[in-house]
Amino acid sequence: MTDHLIAILLLCAMFVIATLLPINIGVLAFVGAFLVGTLVAGVTTRDIIADFPSGLFLTLAGITWLFALAQNNGTIDWIVRAAVRAVKGRVGLIPWIMFAIAAVLTSIGAVTPGAVAIVAPIALSFAFRYQISPLLMGMMVAMGASAGAFSPLGIFGGITNGVVERAGLPLSPLTTAAASFLCNGIVVLILFMMLGGRELMRARADLGEAYPVPHVEIARSASGPQIFGDSEAEALSKRVAKEGGRGDTNKLVDDVSYANMKDGSPVQILTLVGLAAVALMVLAFKMDIGFVSLTVGLLIALCQPTHQKRSVGQIAWPEIMLITGVGTYIAVLENMGTIDFVGNSVASMASPMLAALLLFYIGGIVSAFASSTALLGALIPLAVPFLQGDGGIGAISFIAGMAVASTIVDVSPFSTSGALVLANAQGIDRQIFFKQLMKFGTLVTLVSPLVLWLIFVVIPN
């Protein structure tokens, strides 16, 4: 009991410190994992390192590098212009198209992070170009991915249906799928209306060829020696450059002239084909999106090695530190039994209705920081005793509510979908955007379990 309490209190302290001070919570989480793991759980640092979410690290690094390459060679600008023409300038339709694309991808079997990683960079580039709220656009993608994931073909749907079937409970896959789609859709509709949706529906984009389209920046270069892996190039001062006959700038790294880029250049066509290939290999062949993104990115970079040199510095390193740090800490808590301890304590309560409410909250809160996929398989079995008893709680409606409560919170910047949205933010201060995501994610995490409990547990009974 004491060990679990220490671990939970330390997690709360991390969020307080990260809120009050400009310190990356990922650093706090890595240190917390080290202290709790070695001093409380009694595990070795080798065990803690084994809990590092290497797959997620590869996904975040690979996809942000790939889209930095696409930005630098003008492909993102080309896509934005073409897509706006496709919707005939109706700016208000763009967020809903992003929601639909993400939902369709996950409904046919794409993993939620993969769908978000594919759609979010494009969606947020639209937000920057057409003055759409980045919070609105990011949530359209993240919640769209969650909305479609419980279809019978979806990853979440397959996991949930399999767990329910093994537990011997009544099964209704379409009820769960419909509940997920409708609940996520209602939330983004409310958000759409609150964040300028009515004005967006009246807005029209100028599609004239003469209309100047500024460069869309979806990634920014980091700074400092050796950030690009070439210390000599970065250390070359103006004085040394002049003495070497290179003028005022370091020509070892090409400057990008976005104004001179023409739509449909060979490297842009290659990049567009590469992005399509990533989507195909991830969705159809279930290949790892991190490795696939790095492979396609390498092929693109080889075409313009000096021109694309800065892209490594545009990988979202602060966001990667944040999400992998928190993921490592949560893994330590799972291994020391803290998550199971909390879940079992709730499931053993005398009141089934109160136990259901607390399970909804556990699903929402834990999923906001950890894997929704793993959580779904763990929480539903905990509810089997009171679902099979005489508590009057219907299994089908409870499972639908639990499924939504455990995934709608993926908008949190500490969850995979939210982290991918944060990593692809552009045109605004990422620290400000992080706080916006955290406020919205906290609101959803605190309010949605109660609302879903009322809808799926209290009202049916």
C-alpha positions as CSV (number, residue, x, y, z in Angstrom):
1,M,0.0,0.0,0.0
2,T,2.7,2.5,1.0
3,D,4.8,1.8,-2.2
4,H,1.8,2.3,-4.4
5,L,0.9,5.5,-2.6
6,I,4.4,6.9,-3.0
7,A,4.4,6.1,-6.7
8,I,1.0,7.8,-7.3
9,L,1.9,10.9,-5.2
10,L,5.2,11.3,-7.1
11,L,3.3,11.2,-10.4
12,C,1.0,14.0,-9.1
13,A,4.0,16.0,-8.0
14,M,5.5,15.8,-11.5
15,F,2.5,17.5,-13.0
16,V,2.5,20.2,-10.4
17,I,6.2,21.0,-11.0
18,A,5.8,20.9,-14.8
19,T,2.8,23.2,-14.6
20,L,4.5,25.8,-12.3
21,L,8.0,25.6,-13.8
22,P,9.2,25.5,-17.5
23,I,10.7,22.0,-17.0
24,N,10.0,19.1,-19.5
25,I,7.9,16.6,-17.6
26,G,9.7,13.8,-19.5
27,V,12.8,14.6,-17.6
28,L,10.9,14.5,-14.3
29,A,9.3,11.2,-15.3
30,F,12.7,9.6,-16.2
31,V,14.1,10.6,-12.8
32,G,10.9,9.5,-11.1
33,A,11.1,6.1,-12.8
34,F,14.7,5.8,-11.7
35,L,14.0,6.7,-8.0
36,V,10.7,4.7,-7.7
37,G,12.1,1.8,-9.6
38,T,15.4,1.4,-7.7
39,L,14.4,2.7,-4.2
40,V,10.8,1.6,-3.9
41,A,10.2,-1.3,-6.4
42,G,13.7,-2.7,-5.9
43,V,14.4,-3.2,-9.6
44,T,17.6,-2.5,-11.5
45,T,18.2,0.3,-14.0
46,R,18.4,-2.4,-16.7
47,D,14.8,-3.3,-15.9
48,I,13.8,0.3,-16.1
49,I,15.5,0.8,-19.4
50,A,13.7,-2.3,-20.7
51,D,10.4,-0.4,-20.1
52,F,11.5,2.5,-22.4
53,P,8.8,2.7,-25.1
54,S,11.3,2.3,-28.0
55,G,8.5,1.7,-30.6
56,L,6.8,4.9,-29.7
57,F,10.2,6.8,-29.8
58,L,10.8,5.4,-33.3
59,T,7.3,6.4,-34.4
60,L,7.6,10.0,-33.2
61,A,11.2,10.5,-34.5
62,G,10.5,8.8,-37.9
63,I,7.3,10.5,-38.7
64,T,8.4,14.0,-37.6
65,W,11.6,13.7,-39.6
66,L,9.7,12.5,-42.7
67,F,7.3,15.5,-42.6
68,A,10.2,17.9,-41.9
69,L,11.7,16.7,-45.2
70,A,8.3,17.1,-46.9
71,Q,8.1,20.7,-45.5
72,N,11.6,21.6,-46.6
73,N,11.2,20.5,-50.2
74,G,7.8,22.2,-50.6
75,T,5.6,19.1,-50.7
76,I,3.4,20.2,-47.7
77,D,2.6,23.5,-49.4
78,W,1.7,21.7,-52.6
79,I,-0.7,19.3,-50.7
80,V,-2.3,22.2,-48.9
81,R,-3.0,24.1,-52.1
82,A,-4.4,21.0,-53.9
83,A,-6.6,19.9,-51.0
84,V,-8.2,23.4,-50.6
85,R,-9.0,23.4,-54.3
86,A,-10.6,19.9,-53.9
87,V,-13.1,21.3,-51.3
88,K,-13.7,24.3,-53.6
89,G,-12.5,26.7,-51.0
90,R,-14.9,25.7,-48.2
91,V,-12.6,26.2,-45.2
92,G,-15.3,24.9,-42.7
93,L,-15.2,21.4,-44.3
94,I,-11.5,20.9,-43.8
95,P,-11.7,19.9,-40.1
96,W,-14.5,17.4,-40.8
97,I,-12.6,15.9,-43.7
98,M,-9.6,15.3,-41.4
99,F,-12.0,13.8,-38.8
100,A,-13.5,11.5,-41.4
101,I,-10.1,10.4,-42.9
102,A,-8.7,9.5,-39.4
103,A,-11.9,7.6,-38.5
104,V,-11.9,5.6,-41.8
105,L,-8.2,4.7,-41.4
106,T,-8.7,3.2,-37.9
107,S,-12.0,1.6,-38.8
108,I,-10.3,-0.5,-41.4
109,G,-7.6,-1.7,-39.2
110,A,-5.0,1.1,-38.8
111,V,-3.5,1.5,-35.3
112,T,-4.6,4.8,-33.8
113,P,-1.1,6.3,-33.5
114,G,-0.4,5.3,-37.1
115,A,-3.5,7.1,-38.4
116,V,-2.8,10.2,-36.3
117,A,0.8,10.3,-37.4
118,I,-0.3,10.2,-41.0
119,V,-3.1,12.8,-40.9
120,A,-2.0,15.2,-38.1
121,P,0.9,16.9,-40.0
122,I,-1.3,17.7,-43.0
123,A,-4.3,18.8,-40.8
124,L,-2.2,21.1,-38.7
125,S,-0.6,22.6,-41.8
126,F,-4.1,23.5,-42.9
127,A,-4.8,25.0,-39.5
128,F,-1.7,27.3,-39.8
129,R,-2.5,28.3,-43.4
130,Y,-6.2,29.1,-43.0
131,Q,-6.3,30.4,-39.4
132,I,-8.2,27.4,-38.0
133,S,-7.7,26.8,-34.3
134,P,-4.9,24.2,-34.0
135,L,-6.6,22.8,-30.9
136,L,-9.7,22.2,-33.0
137,M,-7.8,20.6,-35.9
138,G,-5.7,18.5,-33.6
139,M,-8.7,17.2,-31.8
140,M,-10.5,16.5,-35.1
141,V,-7.7,14.1,-36.0
142,A,-7.1,12.5,-32.5
143,M,-10.8,12.0,-31.8
144,G,-11.5,10.9,-35.3
145,A,-8.9,8.1,-34.9
146,S,-10.6,7.1,-31.6
147,A,-14.1,7.3,-33.2
148,G,-13.4,4.6,-35.8
149,A,-11.1,2.3,-33.8
150,F,-14.0,0.2,-32.3
151,S,-15.3,-1.0,-35.6
152,P,-15.3,-4.8,-36.0
153,L,-12.2,-4.4,-38.2
154,G,-10.5,-1.9,-35.9
155,I,-7.7,-2.6,-33.4
156,F,-9.7,-1.5,-30.4
157,G,-12.8,-3.3,-31.6
158,G,-10.9,-6.6,-32.0
159,I,-9.3,-6.3,-28.6
160,T,-12.5,-5.4,-26.8
161,N,-14.6,-8.0,-28.5
162,G,-12.0,-10.7,-27.9
163,V,-11.8,-9.9,-24.1
164,V,-15.6,-9.8,-23.8
165,E,-16.0,-13.1,-25.6
166,R,-13.3,-14.8,-23.4
167,A,-15.0,-13.5,-20.3
168,G,-18.3,-15.1,-21.4
169,L,-20.2,-11.8,-21.4
170,P,-22.9,-10.7,-23.9
171,L,-21.4,-9.2,-27.0
172,S,-22.5,-6.4,-29.3
173,P,-19.6,-5.1,-31.4
174,L,-21.9,-2.6,-33.3
175,T,-23.1,-1.0,-30.1
176,T,-19.5,-0.3,-29.0
177,A,-18.5,0.9,-32.4
178,A,-21.6,3.3,-32.6
179,A,-21.0,4.5,-29.1
180,S,-17.4,5.4,-29.8
181,F,-18.2,7.2,-33.1
182,L,-21.2,9.2,-31.7
183,C,-19.5,10.2,-28.5
184,N,-16.3,11.4,-30.2
185,G,-18.4,13.1,-32.9
186,I,-20.5,15.0,-30.4
187,V,-17.4,16.3,-28.5
188,V,-15.7,17.6,-31.7
189,L,-19.0,19.2,-32.8
190,I,-19.2,21.1,-29.5
191,L,-15.5,22.0,-29.9
192,F,-16.1,23.1,-33.5
193,M,-18.9,25.5,-32.5
194,M,-16.9,26.9,-29.6
195,L,-13.7,27.5,-31.6
196,G,-15.2,29.5,-34.5
197,G,-16.9,26.8,-36.5
198,R,-19.8,29.1,-37.6
199,E,-17.3,31.6,-39.0
200,L,-15.3,28.9,-40.7
201,M,-18.5,27.6,-42.5
202,R,-18.9,31.0,-44.0
203,A,-15.3,31.4,-45.0
204,R,-14.1,30.8,-48.5
205,A,-10.5,30.4,-49.6
206,D,-9.3,32.4,-52.6
207,L,-8.4,29.8,-55.2
208,G,-7.0,32.2,-57.8
209,E,-3.7,31.3,-59.3
210,A,-2.4,34.8,-58.5
211,Y,-3.2,34.5,-54.8
212,P,0.1,34.3,-52.9
213,V,0.3,31.2,-50.6
214,P,2.9,31.6,-47.9
215,H,5.2,28.7,-47.0
216,V,3.6,26.3,-44.4
217,E,6.0,25.6,-41.6
218,I,5.2,22.3,-39.8
219,A,8.7,21.9,-38.2
220,R,11.4,24.2,-36.9
221,S,15.1,23.7,-36.8
222,A,16.8,23.3,-33.4
223,S,19.9,25.3,-32.8
224,G,23.4,24.8,-31.3
225,P,26.6,23.0,-32.3
226,Q,26.3,19.5,-33.7
227,I,22.5,19.5,-33.7
228,F,22.5,18.3,-37.3
229,G,25.3,15.8,-36.7
230,D,28.0,17.9,-38.4
231,S,30.0,19.9,-35.8
232,E,32.3,21.4,-38.4
233,A,29.5,22.8,-40.5
234,E,27.8,24.3,-37.5
235,A,30.9,25.7,-35.9
236,L,31.9,27.6,-39.1
237,S,31.9,31.3,-38.2
238,K,31.3,34.2,-40.6
239,R,34.9,35.3,-40.3
240,V,36.2,31.8,-41.2
241,A,33.6,31.5,-44.0
242,K,34.8,34.8,-45.5
243,E,38.5,33.7,-45.3
244,G,37.5,30.4,-47.0
245,G,35.8,32.3,-49.8
246,R,32.3,31.2,-48.9
247,G,30.8,34.6,-48.2
248,D,28.8,35.5,-45.1
249,T,27.0,32.1,-44.7
250,N,27.9,28.5,-44.2
251,K,27.3,26.9,-47.6
252,L,27.8,23.4,-46.2
253,V,24.1,23.6,-45.3
254,D,22.0,25.0,-48.2
255,D,19.5,27.7,-47.5
256,V,15.9,26.8,-48.4
257,S,14.3,29.2,-50.9
258,Y,10.6,28.4,-50.6
259,A,9.6,31.2,-53.0
260,N,11.4,29.6,-55.9
261,M,9.8,26.1,-55.3
262,K,7.4,25.0,-58.1
263,D,4.6,22.6,-57.5
264,G,5.1,19.2,-58.9
265,S,8.9,19.1,-59.0
266,P,10.5,15.6,-59.2
267,V,11.5,15.6,-55.5
268,Q,8.0,16.7,-54.5
269,I,6.5,13.9,-56.6
270,L,8.9,11.4,-55.0
271,T,8.0,12.7,-51.5
272,L,4.2,12.4,-52.3
273,V,4.7,8.9,-53.5
274,G,6.7,8.2,-50.4
275,L,4.0,9.5,-48.1
276,A,1.4,7.3,-49.9
277,A,3.8,4.4,-49.6
278,V,4.0,4.9,-45.9
279,A,0.3,4.9,-45.5
280,L,0.0,1.8,-47.7
281,M,2.7,-0.2,-45.9
282,V,1.4,0.7,-42.4
283,L,-2.3,0.2,-43.1
284,A,-2.3,-2.7,-45.6
285,F,0.8,-4.6,-44.6
286,K,0.9,-3.7,-40.8
287,M,4.5,-2.6,-41.0
288,D,6.0,-0.4,-38.3
289,I,5.4,3.2,-39.1
290,G,8.7,4.3,-37.5
291,F,11.0,2.1,-39.6
292,V,8.9,2.8,-42.7
293,S,9.1,6.6,-42.2
294,L,12.8,6.5,-41.7
295,T,13.3,4.3,-44.8
296,V,11.2,6.6,-47.0
297,G,12.8,9.7,-45.5
298,L,16.2,8.4,-46.3
299,L,15.4,7.9,-49.9
300,I,14.1,11.5,-50.1
301,A,17.1,12.9,-48.2
302,L,19.5,11.1,-50.6
303,C,18.0,13.1,-53.5
304,Q,19.0,16.4,-51.8
305,P,21.4,15.6,-49.0
306,T,22.6,19.1,-48.2
307,H,19.2,20.7,-48.8
308,Q,17.6,18.4,-46.3
309,K,20.4,18.4,-43.8
310,R,18.5,20.6,-41.3
311,S,15.6,18.2,-41.1
312,V,17.2,16.1,-38.3
313,G,17.1,19.2,-36.1
314,Q,13.4,19.6,-36.8
315,I,12.5,16.3,-35.2
316,A,10.2,17.0,-32.2
317,W,12.8,16.2,-29.5
318,P,11.1,17.9,-26.6
319,E,7.8,16.1,-27.3
320,I,9.6,12.8,-27.7
321,M,11.3,13.3,-24.3
322,L,7.9,14.1,-22.7
323,I,5.9,11.1,-24.0
324,T,8.7,8.5,-23.6
325,G,9.5,9.7,-20.1
326,V,5.9,9.5,-18.9
327,G,5.5,6.2,-20.7
328,T,8.6,4.8,-18.9
329,Y,7.3,5.9,-15.5
330,I,3.8,4.4,-16.1
331,A,5.5,1.1,-17.1
332,V,7.4,1.0,-13.8
333,L,4.1,1.5,-12.0
334,E,2.5,-1.3,-14.0
335,N,5.4,-3.7,-13.2
336,M,5.3,-2.9,-9.5
337,G,1.5,-3.6,-9.5
338,T,0.3,-0.1,-8.7
339,I,-2.2,-0.1,-11.6
340,D,-3.6,-3.6,-10.7
341,F,-3.8,-2.6,-7.1
342,V,-6.0,0.4,-7.8
343,G,-8.2,-1.6,-10.2
344,N,-8.7,-4.5,-7.9
345,S,-9.5,-2.2,-5.0
346,V,-12.3,-0.7,-7.0
347,A,-13.6,-3.9,-8.4
348,S,-14.0,-5.4,-4.9
349,M,-16.4,-2.6,-3.7
350,A,-19.8,-3.6,-2.5
351,S,-21.7,-1.2,-4.7
352,P,-21.6,-2.3,-8.4
353,M,-22.8,1.2,-9.6
354,L,-20.0,2.9,-7.7
355,A,-17.5,0.3,-8.8
356,A,-18.5,1.0,-12.4
357,L,-18.0,4.7,-12.0
358,L,-14.6,4.3,-10.5
359,L,-13.6,1.8,-13.2
360,F,-14.6,4.4,-15.8
361,Y,-12.4,7.0,-14.0
362,I,-9.5,4.6,-13.8
363,G,-9.8,3.8,-17.4
364,G,-9.9,7.5,-18.4
365,I,-7.1,8.6,-16.1
366,V,-4.6,5.8,-16.7
367,S,-5.3,5.8,-20.5
368,A,-4.5,9.5,-20.6
369,F,-0.9,8.6,-19.7
370,A,-0.5,5.0,-20.9
371,S,-1.6,2.6,-23.6
372,S,-5.3,2.4,-24.2
373,T,-4.8,-0.9,-26.0
374,A,-3.3,-2.6,-23.0
375,L,-5.8,-1.0,-20.6
376,L,-8.8,-2.3,-22.4
377,G,-7.6,-5.9,-21.9
378,A,-7.0,-5.3,-18.2
379,L,-10.1,-3.4,-17.1
380,I,-12.9,-5.4,-18.6
381,P,-12.0,-8.6,-16.8
382,L,-12.0,-6.6,-13.5
383,A,-15.7,-5.8,-14.1
384,V,-16.7,-9.4,-14.8
385,P,-17.8,-10.3,-11.1
386,F,-20.4,-7.5,-10.8
387,L,-21.5,-7.8,-14.5
388,Q,-22.3,-11.5,-13.9
389,G,-24.0,-10.8,-10.6
390,D,-27.3,-9.3,-9.6
391,G,-26.2,-5.7,-9.6
392,G,-28.5,-4.8,-12.4
393,I,-25.8,-3.4,-14.7
394,G,-26.1,-4.4,-18.3
395,A,-22.8,-5.8,-19.7
396,I,-23.3,-4.5,-23.3
397,S,-23.9,-0.9,-22.2
398,F,-21.2,-1.0,-19.6
399,I,-18.6,-2.3,-22.0
400,A,-19.5,0.4,-24.6
401,G,-19.2,3.1,-21.9
402,M,-15.9,1.7,-20.6
403,A,-14.5,1.5,-24.1
404,V,-15.3,5.1,-24.8
405,A,-14.1,6.3,-21.4
406,S,-10.7,4.6,-21.9
407,T,-10.0,6.0,-25.4
408,I,-11.7,9.4,-25.6
409,V,-9.0,10.7,-23.3
410,D,-6.3,10.0,-25.9
411,V,-6.4,13.7,-26.7
412,S,-4.2,14.2,-23.7
413,P,-0.7,15.4,-24.6
414,F,0.7,12.6,-22.5
415,S,-1.1,9.9,-24.6
416,T,0.2,8.8,-27.9
417,S,-2.4,10.6,-30.1
418,G,-2.1,13.8,-28.2
419,A,1.7,13.6,-28.3
420,L,1.6,13.2,-32.0
421,V,-0.7,16.2,-32.4
422,L,1.7,18.2,-30.2
423,A,4.7,17.1,-32.1
424,N,3.3,18.4,-35.4
425,A,2.1,21.7,-34.1
426,Q,3.4,24.7,-36.0
427,G,2.8,28.4,-36.3
428,I,2.3,28.8,-32.5
429,D,4.3,28.5,-29.4
430,R,4.4,24.8,-28.6
431,Q,4.5,25.5,-24.8
432,I,1.2,27.4,-25.2
433,F,-0.2,24.6,-27.3
434,F,0.9,22.0,-24.8
435,K,-1.0,23.9,-22.1
436,Q,-4.1,24.1,-24.3
437,L,-4.0,20.4,-24.9
438,M,-3.4,19.7,-21.2
439,K,-6.4,21.8,-20.2
440,F,-8.7,20.2,-22.7
441,G,-7.3,16.7,-22.0
442,T,-7.8,17.3,-18.2
443,L,-11.4,18.5,-18.8
444,V,-12.2,15.5,-20.9
445,T,-10.5,13.1,-18.4
446,L,-12.4,14.5,-15.5
447,V,-15.8,15.0,-17.1
448,S,-16.3,12.3,-19.7
449,P,-16.2,9.3,-17.3
450,L,-19.0,10.8,-15.2
451,V,-21.1,11.6,-18.3
452,L,-20.5,8.2,-19.9
453,W,-21.4,6.5,-16.6
454,L,-24.7,8.3,-16.5
455,I,-25.5,7.5,-20.1
456,F,-24.3,3.9,-20.3
457,V,-24.8,2.7,-16.7
458,V,-27.3,4.8,-14.7
459,I,-29.9,5.6,-17.4
460,P,-30.2,2.0,-18.8
461,N,-30.8,0.7,-15.3
